[in-house]
């Protein structure tokens, strides 16, 4: 053979053999590789809900509570990931030769949200900021029960359908609630008004502390709580979720749909969330409570558009609740009321479930619309304008059945304006802002609270103290609030003004596996119109409330310290707090009921008394390869110094053990809760002594995605598994009835996700 031919064959073989090998391998290889990608920030804390996208395969995953995105059935080759979080992209190559690949984000995710907001890295361990993906157990429960998944949050109840969150034992109006940046003013009507918010569609739940809280309000004792229904958009992404649920206790049906569509930029998009629930009378272990059915509907929608200088948001929502009030709570005379309070079994029970909502009944409606301008540049001006209308109706059972108009028909119109800006003062970073709110409250029929018009104005300055250590953040904040309102008391108009300076200091020391937070707040809170001038029957809570026109501003000092340790196996969190006020406003029950023309009711009076409240919350979590074990406890103590006694409505000591296990991607959760008898109680300060302690067992099962095309998931839950009969000290209906019995819930959700197109940035 000629030499040139040998050279050609040799070169050809050199070229063709690898090509043949690759072609043969492509025909025979099996794409069964599994990759677990974990996204961490520079302090090694997991980043939650980051989008991880493989463009070649058109696969999109979001990181879970541990920061993991899981990919299956990949071929053994290299891929390029496009990671997106809070509008920032990062491209990262990966190889299927490594099963677990850790990617460290170049920015601190905590600072993107807010300095005092904490992304939790384990269930409940640091839950000052929760994404909806971290609430799988109570996703279909009321928004208040979802909030109760946050440590330190307990629930005040009025029956089974009304729950209001309370933080660190602070009752009444001391936990300002915000929806997408606007304060929910319907909460100002009383300590037992449930948040007028839907249970489906909530995206994020945030508690702000210390200096961060003063940016919004001064009357939350260094805290506020915000529920956001606005999703994070990814460019060219469509996401739709359809859900249906059933609960055995009350035989309720629930349905909902949420939809979001990303535009051509990360911040552009549109969302819509709608839901409806229809529930019948709920049952206790002794029977069914008549006239406790309710209906709940809500609608949330919004659109955002990104320009060169700012992102513009327009949001709107509607919420409506209609519910019956237990018949056994409205009693004609004091003798029958005493018999009802002393009876172990409710005086009025039924054997049949009904969906009829008769008198007494209540209705709450909430409508709002807002526009927000969020500056892109750090020194840009941020602006928010919002309007809301809240209405409350209560129907008296003693009126003629032919006359169906409300005994109470009260509504409030609110116009809110927020403006703030970040500025640089040499080496000091600062943020200033001004706020204004106009409110107009009116009523029809016989009133519980008066009509009034008022203006609230405020200005704040928040300064970040320079530090040589980047892991230490120190902030100081000052705020001045001025309130002026004119209340109509019968035939007399009364003008009143309140004003005061609030201050806060926050220290956050964030280490690799540890974190310390210290907050000290000097706060003040003007008494609400309800607290000063209410005088009448509050049918929703079956009580008579009487205000005190001499109530001064509530002023005091609060200290809050939190420590977190985040280990690979063991994690724990402790929170210790204390507050003192010389004029803390209490809603105190009286030892004797009050007889009115509407019947006999428990009697409550607003009083301003020198008080101290302190408490501690502890959580320990041990993680293992397929789940975790959590043990937590919550203890609160309080004292009124003059007259010397314990305050009422101090939450009793509670503890909980929760075991969560993953079995073939099925999530199984068992929970045992214990509530001790109320230890801090002074005899003669209530109609009824605190109830005994109790134990409750809950169980939950959640499936993985059963159908990949629509991500079908099933959630099954059993609350109060053993149908335990108990009374909750924090329930204003404990005078009349035990709590709800066993409840079996089923929820089915189908998520349709489509990534229309993807562009690299």
N, C-alpha and C positions, 0 to 999 in steps of 0.2 A: 504494500500500500504506500502511496506517495506520502511524503512528509507533510505537504500542505493539506492533504485530505485528513491525515491524523489530527492535525491541528484544528481543522474545522469541526471534526467529530468531538474532539475533546472540549472545545469551547462550547459547542452546542449542548453536550451532555452537562457541562457545568451550569448552563443556563436552564435547561429543560428539567433536570432532576429536581431542583427546589420548587419549580413551578408545578411539576407533577405531584410532588410531595404535598404542597399546600392545597392543590385541588383535591387530592385524595383525602387529606385531613378534613377539608371543608365538607366532604360528603359523609364522613363517618363520625365526626365529632358530635358530642351531645352537650347542648347548652344547659347545663344544670348547675352552674356555679352560683354561689350565694355570697353576697357582700353586705356587710353591716357597716354603714358609715356613721360616725359620731361627730357632731359639730359642737365644738366648745369655744368659749370666749378665752381671752388671754389669762383669765384667772381659773381656767379649767372648769367653769360651770357650764352645763349643757345649755345650748340655745334651742328653744322650743318653737315649733311651727316655722322653722326655716324650710324653704322649698328647695329640694334637690332634684335636678332635672337631667336626664340622659337624653340629649337631643337626638343622637343617632337612632335610639330605640323608641323615642317619644314616650318615655316613662317619667312620671312625676310622683315624688313621694314627699311627705312632710315629716320633720323630725318629731319624735314623741317626747314624753316627759323626761327621758334620760338623754335626749339629744340625738337619738338614733333614727336613721332612715334605712329601711331594709329593702334590698333588691334580690330577687330570686330569678332563676332560669336565665342567667347571663352566660355568654360564651367566654371561654378563657382567652381574653384579649385585654387591651387597654381601652378605657373609655374616658371621655372628658365630662366632668360634672359641671353644671352651672348651678351655683348655690345662690339663693336670693333670700335676703332678710331685711325687712324695714327699708326697702327701696335701694339696697346696696347689693351689687353682684360680686361674686368671686368665682373664677374658673379654676378647677382643680383636676388634674389627671389622676386616674386610679387604675389599679391593676387587679385582675381577678386572682392573682397569685396570693393575695392577702385577704383573709376572710374578714377581719375587722380593721378598718382604716380610720384613724383619728385625724380630723382636720381642725386646726386651731384658727378661729376667726380673728382677723386683724383688728377688729374694733371690739369695744366692750358693749355687749348687748344691754347691760343694765343702764348705761349712760344714755343709750338711745331712747329708752322708754322714759325714765326719770331716775334721778339719783336715789330716791327712796323706794322705788318699785323693785321688787325682787322676783326674778323668774325662778319658779320652784324647780328643783332638780330631782326631787322625789315626791311622791304623793304626800301632800300636806306639810312637808318639812319647812318650806319657806313660801307660804301661800299668801303673801300680801299682793301678789299679782297672779291671777289664774286665767289661763286661756280655756275656752270651752272644751277643748280636747282633753283637758285635765279633770273634767267633771263627768266621767262616764257613768257614775252610779246614779246620780240624782238629776240627770239631764232632763227628764220629763217631769220632775217635781216643780213646785212653785219656785219663783225666782228667789224667795226668801230661804227656802230649804236648800237651794243651791249655794246661797251665800253662807249658810250654816256650815258648809264644808270648809270654810276658812277658819283657822284657829282663832280663838277668842270671840267668835261671833256666836251668840245664843239667840233664841227666838222668843219674843213675846207673842202670845197667841190670844185670839178671841174665837174659840171654837176651832174647827178643822180647816176652814177656808181662809182665815185671816191670820197671817203671820208677819211680824215686823222684826227685822234684824236689830240686835243691840250688841254693841261692841264693848268689851271689857267691863261689862256690868253697868254701862251708862244707859239709863232708861230715858224714855221720853223723846225729845227732839234733838238729842246730842250726837247723832250720826247723820250728818247731811248726806243726802242721796243725790247723785247726779246721773243724768242719762246723756251720753255723748256730749258732755261738757256743760249741760244746762241743769240747774237745780230743779228738782221735782217739788213744787210748792204744795201739792196736795198732802204732803207729809206733815205740814205745819198744823193740820187740824187736830192732831192728837197723837198720843203715844201708841195707839192701837191700830193705826191706819196702815194697811199693807201697802208695799210699793206698787204703784199703778204701772206695772211692767209685765210683759209676757214672759212665759217660761221657756219658749223656744226662740232661737235666733240670737241670743246673747253671745257675743264673741269673747269679751274680756271682762273680768271683774278685778277692780283695783282698789286697794286701800292705801291712801297717802298719809304720811305721818309728818309731824314736826313742821319744819320750815316749808316743806312742799304743800302741806295742808293749808297754810296761811295764804297761798296763792288763790284759793277759792273761797274760804270762809274762815271766820274766827269763832264760830259758835259750836264747833265740833270737838272741843277739848283736844286740839292737835290732831284731828283725824277727819277724813271724809271718805266716802265710798262711791265709786263710779262704776256703772254698768254700761258697756259699749255694745251697740248692735251693729256697728260699722265694721265690715270685714277688711282684711288686708288684701289688696288686689295684686294679682300677677298679670302682666301684660298678656293679652290674647287668651285668657283663661275663662272658661265657663264652668260654673259649679252649681249644681242643683241638688237639693236634698228633700225627699218626701218622707214624711213620718206619720205613723198611726199608732195609737196607744190605747190601752184599756187598763182600768183599775177595778179590782173586785169590790173594794170598800167604796161605796157610793155608785158602783156600776157606771163609772164615767168613761166616756169615749173622747179621744183627743186626736186631732189631725193637724198637720202643719206642712208648710212648704217654704223653703228658703232658696233664693236664687241670687247669684252674683255673676257679673260679667266684667272682666277686665278689658280696658281699652288698649290703645296702641302704646301707652306708657304705663309704668308700674303703678302710678298713683291714680290713673284714670279708671273709672268704673261705675257700675250701677249695681244696687242690691235691692232685694225685696224679700220680706219675711212676713208670712201671714199664718195665723193659727186660730183654732177654736176648740173649746172644751165644754162638754155638757155633762154635768155630774148630778146624780140623784142624792137622796138623803144618805148620810153616812151612818155607819153602825159602830157601836161600842160592844164590848163583850156581853152586855145585858140585853141588847136589842138595837133597834133602829131609832134614831132621833128625828122626829118629824120636822119638816120645814127647814132642812139644812142643805137642800139642793142649791146648786149655783151654775152659772154660765160665765164663760170668760172668752173674750175675743180680742185680738190685737193685730195691728198691721204696722210694719216698719219699712221705710223705703228711703233711698238716698242716692245721690249721684255726686261724683267728684271729677274735677278737671284740673289738670296741671298746666300752668303757664310758665313763662320764663322766670317770674319772680315769686309765685306763690301757688299753693294748691287750694282750690276752692271746693268746699263741701256744702251741699244742700241736703238736709235731712228732715223727714217728717214722720210722725207716728200717731197712732190712735189706739186707745185701750178702753175696754168696757167690761165691767164686772157687775153682775146682778146675782144676789145671793139671798137666800132665806136666812132668818135668824131663829135659832132653836125656840120652839114654842114654850118650853119649860123655863125660859129665862125671863118671861114677862108675866108677872104674878100680881094679883089684884090687891092683896093686903099683906101686912107685915107678918101675921101669923102663918100664912101659907108660905111666905118667903123663908121664915125660920124653919118650917118643916122641910122645905126643899133643900136648904143648906145642910140640915142635920141628917137627911136621908142618905143611905148608902147607895140606893138605886134611884136614878132619876124618876121624878114623879110622872113624867109624860114620855112614854116610849111606844114604839109601834113594831109590828111584825112584818110590815110590808114596806118596800122601798117606793118612793114617789119622786117624780121629777117636777112636780108642781111647786112653784115658788109663790107662797102666799104671804100675808102679813103675819108678823112683822118681817120686813125685808129691807134691803139696802142696795144701793147702786152707786158705783163710782165710775167716772168717765174722765179720760185724760187725752187731750189733743195738743200737739206741739209741732212747730216748724222752726227751723234754724238755718242760718247761713254762717259759714266760718271761712275766714281767710287765714291760711297757715303759711307763713313766710318760709321761703327756701333758704335764703341767706341767714346766717346766725343773728345778724343785727336787724333783721326785718321786723315790721310791725305785724302782730297777730291780732285778729279781730273776730269777735263772735257776736251775733245778734240772734235772739230767739224769742219766740212768743209761745205761750202755752195757756190753755184753758182747762181748769180742773173743776169738776162738779161732783157734789155728794148729795145723795137723796136717802132719806130714811122714812119708811111708811109705818105709821102707828096702827097697831092691831085693834085699838079700842075705838077707832073712828068707824062711822057707819060704813058697812061693806059696800054700799052704793057709791061712796065718795072715795075715789082712788087718787087723792093728791097727797104729796109727801108732807109729813109733819116737819121734816127738815129738808130744805132745798137750798143749798148754799153753793156758790161757785166763786172762783177767783180767776181773774185775768192777770197775767204776768208778762211783762216785757223786760228782758234781760240783755245787758250789753257788757261785754268783756273786751278789754284792750290791754295787751302787754307786749313788752319788747325786751330783748336781751341787749346789754350794753357792756362795754369794756372800760373799766376804770383803772388805768394803769395795769398792774398785775392782778387786779381784782375783777372777777366776772360777776355781773349783777343782772338782775331782772326786775323791772318795775311794771306796775300795771294799775289800771283803774277799772272800777266796776260800778254799774248802776242798775237798779231794778225798780220798776214801778209796778205796784200791785193794786188791784181794785177788787174787793170782796163784797159780794152782795148776797141777799138771801130772800127766799119767798116762804110764806107760811110762818109757823112759830120757830124761833131761832134758838140754837144752842150757843152759837158764837155770833158776835155782832158784825154788821157791815162796816167796812173801813176802806180808806184809801191811804196809801203810804209810799214813801220813797226810801230806798236804801242806797247809800253811796259808800264806796270804800276805795282806798289806795294802799298799795303794798310795795315794799322794796325787799328783795331777797338777794343777799350777797354771799358769794362763795369765797371763803377765806383761802388765800394762797397757801400751798403746802409743798415742801420739798419732796415729800413722799406721795407719789401718784396714787397710792392705794388708800390714802386718807382724805376724806372729803369732809369739810366743815362748812356749815352754812349758818347765817344769822338772818332773821327776817323780822320786819316791823310792818304793822298793818293798823290803819285807822278806819273805823266804821262809824257811820252816822245814820241813824234811823229817825224818820219823822213820819207820823201817821195820825190820821184823824178818824177816830172811831165813833160810830153812832150808837149811843147807849140809850135805848128807848127814844125819848124825844130830845135828848141832849147830845151835842157833839163835843167830844173830848179830844184835844190836841195833846200829843205826847211826843217827846224826843228822847233819844238815847244815843250815847256816843262813848267811844273808848278806844284805847290803844292796846293792841295785842302784840306779843313778841314771842319768838321761838329760836332755839339753838339746836342744831343737829350735828352729830358727829358720826360718821360712818367709816369704819376701818375694815377694809375688805382684803383678807389674805387669801392664800391659795385654797385652803380647806377650812378656813374659819372666817367668821364675820361678826363684828360687833356694831350695834347701832345704839346710840344714846340720843334721846330727844327730851328737851325741857320746854314747856309751853306755858306762857302767861296768857290766859284767855279771858274773854268776856262774851256774854250772850245776853242779848236783850230778851226779856220775856215776850212770848208770843201773845197775840190778841186773845187767843183761846185761854192761855194761862191766866190772863188778867180779868177777862170779862165773861167767860163762859158761865151760863146759868141755865141748866135745863137737862132734860133726859137725853142721853146719848143712846139711842136704841141699838146701834150697832154693837155696843159692848154691854147693853142692858144695865146701865148705871146712870146715876145722877151726878153730874160734874159741876162744881162751883169754883169759879175763879177768884182771884184776889187782886183787886185794883191797886194795892200798895206794893206789889212785888217789885223789887229793885232789879238792876242788872245782875246777872250771875257772873261772878269773877272768881278766879282762882289759879292755882298752880298745879301742873301735872308733869310727872317725870316718868319716862318710859325707857327701859333698857332691854335689848334683845341680843341674844347670843346664838350663833349657829355654828355647828361643826358638821362638815360634809366629808365623811369617809367613804371608802369603797364598800365597806360592809356595814358599819355603824354610823348613823347620823342622828343628831339631836338638835333640838331648838328649845330655848327657854325665853320667856318673856315675863318681865316683872314690871309693874307699874303702880303708881299711887297718885292720888289727886286730893286736894283740899280746897274747899270753898266756904267762905263765911255766909254765903247766901245761895246755897245750892237749892234749886227748885224741885220739890217732890210733889207727886200726885199721890196723896195719902188716903187710903181707905179708912173709913170711920168704923167704930165698934158697933154702931147701931145703924140700921137701914133708914131710908127716908120714904115716907108715904106721900105720893103726889096724885093729881087727878088722872095720871096715866098709869098708876099702879105703884107697887112698892119696889124699890130698887136699892142695891148697894150704893153707898154714898161716898163720894170722893171729893177732897178739897185740895187745891193747890196751896203749898206753903213754902216759904223761903227759910231754910234752916242751916246753921253751920254744920258741915258734914265732911267726912273723910271716907274715901273708898280706895281700896288697894286689892291687888290680885296677882296671880301667877298662873302661867300656862306652860306646860311641859309636853314635849313630844320626843319620843325615841323611836327610831326606825332601824331595823336590821334587815339588810337586803341579802338575798341569795340569788342564785342563777335563774330561778324560775318565779321569783316573786319577792315579797317583803312582809315583815311583821311590824305592826305599828302599835305602840302603847302611848296614850296621851291622857292628860289630866288637866282640870281647870278648877281653880279655887279663887273665890272672891269674898272679901270681907268689907263691911261698911259700918259706920257709926255716925249717929246724929248726936252732937254734943250739948245741945240745949233745945228741948229737954233731952236728957241723957237716955238714949235708947237706940235700938237697931232700926235702920230704915227698912221699909217693906220692899218687896220685889228685888231683893238681892238674890241672884241665881245661886242655887245650892251647888255643893261640891259635885263634880261629875268626873267620870273616867271612862275610857274606851279602849278596847283591844280590837284590832282589825288585822285580819290575815288575808293577804291577796296572793293568789297563785295563778300562774299561767300553765295551762295544760293543753298541748297541741294548739297553741294560740288562742284557746278559750280562756277568758279571764273569770276567775271565781273569787268572790269576796265574801268573807264571813265577818260579822261585826257584833261584838257584845258591848252594850253600853250600860253603865251603872250610874244612877243619880241618888245621892244620899239624902236623908231627911234634912230640912233646912235647920242649920245649927244656930244661925244668928237671927233670932226672932224674939220680940218683946210681947208678952201676953197683953191682950186688950187693945192691940193696935190694928186689928182686922176683924171682919165678921166671922172668919173661919181660920182655925189653926192650920199651919202648913201641913200638906199631906205627907204620908210616909214615903220613904225611898222606894226605888223600883229598879228592875233589870229588864232590858230589852235586847232581843236578838234579831238581827237582820241578815239576809243572805241575798247575793246578787250574782248573776251569771251574764256574761256578755260574749257573744260569738265573734270570731274573726270575720273578715269579708268573705261571705259565702259564694258570691258570684262576682268575679273580677270585673265584668263589664259594667255592673251597677253598684258594686260594693254594698251588698245587702248585709245588714247586721241585725241581730236580735238581742234584746236586753230583757232579762227576766229578773224580777225582784220580789222578795217577800219581806215586808216590814212588820215588826211585831209578830214574829213567827209563831209564838206560843199564845197569841191572843191574850196577852197580859192585861189585867184591869189595873189602871193607875190614874192618878190625877197629877197634872203638871202645875207646880207652884206659880209658874210664869203665865198661866192661862187665866184670863179674867172670867172664863166660864167654868172654872173649877168649882165654883159655888154650886153649880147645877148638874154637872155631868163629868164622868171620867173622859179620858182621851179616846181617840179612835182605836178600834181593834185591828185585827190582822188585815193586811192589805197586800194583795198579789197584783203586781203590775207587769204588763207586757208591752214592749215597744219595738216596733219594726221600722227601720230606717233604710232607705235606698238612696245612695249618693251617686249622682251621674256627673262625672268629671270629664271635661273635654278641653284639651290644650290646643287651640286652633292653630297657633303659629308661635314661633319663638325667635326672638332676635337677640343677638349678643350685643352687650353694651360695654 
